[in-house]
Amino acid sequence: MNVPRHAPTSPSVRVGLREDAVVAPGDGALIITNPFGAVTVRGLPARVASLLRELPGTIAGQDELIGRLVASGGTSQEVALLLLTLDRLNPILVHTVDPLLRIVPIARDAVLRPAVLDPGDTVRLSRFALVRRSGEGLVLESPLSRHRVTLNEEAMPLLGALSRDVMVKEAPEALSHLVAAGLAYAGDADEEEPALRTWDFHDLLFHSRSRSGRHDEPFGATFRFLEELPPEPALKPLPAGPAVELFRPSLEEAAAADPPFTTVLESRRSVREHAGAPPTARRLGELLYRAARVREVSGPTPSVPYEVSSRPYPGGGAVHELELYLVVNRCAGLERGVYYYDPSGHRLITLPARTEDAHAMLALASAATGGLLQPDVLITITARFQRMSWKYSGMAYAAMLKNVGVLYQTLYLVATAMGMAPCGLGGGDADLAARTFGLDWARESSVGEFLIGGAAPGTAGS
């Protein structure tokens, strides 16, 4: 494979600044502000500065820009300054390859310098590239790229062909730009990189889009639906069904009986082998009370326009979008069945789940342990997605998974302190869980699974 070199500008390639760039004079300089910061350029002649002020949201060929500058009386020195300034503005420079592609920088350090490839070189689309609808058109993106490509209809045959090797001579400008943008590769460069070979497509995409730095989408607490949708309440409306009141422990007595915190922390284990006796309803109630109950609900307020709650485990923005469902196989004092945990009333609501679905949930949980045990109690953690995404953009799902992690640890520590047998699981079937608990998969479905046994071998457990 040839080592990429920088290509000269072609008549089919035109450039401009991002539409949201603002070019304005300030303190004897030209300041170009953009989503990633600001660039200050000093010493520009008035004709060059005037030309640059016209570039946001417009597209022009380099020869056209030079011609306009010369027509207005620009000198060769001014032409050189224009080209040097455009090169400096590369991180916010939009490129089009007519009539196929429009390439927009989406990250602070985006730089596009099309590579020179030999006509006989071959190019293939990166396996991390994806096409999706955005607005009224299609865009090509990749977590490896700091650019987003808008596709014209004429580009679709080329894009389809790039699932296999395409010779550069078939579309030299488009292919050199796609390679430079990190959306395609020449030869086998993409497949040879060990760091990339170990990534799954969806994991790398999720990593790149759930943190800032490689995209220009809204990110963080944007409250994007503030004027469109009411926030979901802190407490989910209770499902219909018989209620089972749970034991409420004395926290003072529990604190006095618990081992020291460091002992609990150091002895925490994932227990995949249980002592003979199953957990009791009393101890299950104590576990849920200490780990997952609602202490308080407050709000909304002018600064926090949604209800928040306080619980024993932390939650991003005090949103607490997680819910608990139990599939009980063996628990002394509690009938086998499927339940929703009411964290405010501290009780279990019996759900009308199909027996075969409950059995499938338990079988899947057993398989997740390598078939080492038959679960006593399976706790499935679901998320009310809209509750979190109403506030956060870009990071909502990532924040939910972090919340699952801290709930796992809270359950681990409380169960360990109580001498019970905890085991967090690495995966589950969200469709099966939604069917078992009577949920809309897109509105609320499973994001974590946790097993509880009466006691680990060698512990007293009751």
Stockholm file with secondary structure:
# STOCKHOLM 1.0

chainA/1-462         MNVPRHAPTSPSVRVGLREDAVVAPGDGALIITNPFGAVTVRGLPARVASLLRELPGTIAGQDELIGRLVASGGTSQEVALLLLTLDRLNPILVHTVDPLLRIVPIARDAVLRPAVLDPGDTVRLSRFALVRRSGEGLVLESPLSRHRVTLNEEAMPLLGALSRDVMVKEAPEALSHLVAAGLAYAGDADEEEPALRTWDFHDLLFHSRSRSGRHDEPFGATFRFLEELPPEPALKPLPAGPAVELFRPSLEEAAAADPPFTTVLESRRSVREHAGAPPTARRLGELLYRAARVREVSGPTPSVPYEVSSRPYPGGGAVHELELYLVVNRCAGLERGVYYYDPSGHRLITLPARTEDAHAMLALASAATGGLLQPDVLITITARFQRMSWKYSGMAYAAMLKNVGVLYQTLYLVATAMGMAPCGLGGGDADLAARTFGLDWARESSVGEFLIGGAAPGTAGS
#=GR chainA/1-462 SS CCCCCBCCCCTTEEEEECTTCEEEEETTEEEEEETTEEEEEESCCHHHHHHHHTCBTCCEEHHHHHHHHHHTTCCHHHHHHHHHHHHHTGGGEEEEETTTEEEEECSTTCCCCCBCCCTTCEEEECTTCEEEEETTEEEEECTTCSEEEEECGGGHHHHHHTTSCEEGGGSHHHHHHHHHTTSEEETTHHHHCHHHHTCCHHHHHHHHHSSTTSCCSCCEECCTTTTTSCCCCSSCCCCSSCEEECCCCCHHHHHHHSCCHHHHHHHCCCCCSCCSSCCBHHHHHHHHHHHHCCCEEECCCSSSCSCEEECSSCCGGGCCCEEEEEEESSCBTSCSEEEEEETTTTEEEECCCCHHHHHHHHHHHHHHTTSCCCCSEEEEEEEEHHHHHTTEESSHHHHHHHHHHHHHHHHHHHHHHTTCEEEEESCCCHHHHHHHHTCCTTTEEEEEEEEEESCCTTSCCC
#=GC SS_cons         CCCCCBCCCCTTEEEEECTTCEEEEETTEEEEEETTEEEEEESCCHHHHHHHHTCBTCCEEHHHHHHHHHHTTCCHHHHHHHHHHHHHTGGGEEEEETTTEEEEECSTTCCCCCBCCCTTCEEEECTTCEEEEETTEEEEECTTCSEEEEECGGGHHHHHHTTSCEEGGGSHHHHHHHHHTTSEEETTHHHHCHHHHTCCHHHHHHHHHSSTTSCCSCCEECCTTTTTSCCCCSSCCCCSSCEEECCCCCHHHHHHHSCCHHHHHHHCCCCCSCCSSCCBHHHHHHHHHHHHCCCEEECCCSSSCSCEEECSSCCGGGCCCEEEEEEESSCBTSCSEEEEEETTTTEEEECCCCHHHHHHHHHHHHHHTTSCCCCSEEEEEEEEHHHHHTTEESSHHHHHHHHHHHHHHHHHHHHHHTTCEEEEESCCCHHHHHHHHTCCTTTEEEEEEEEEESCCTTSCCC
//
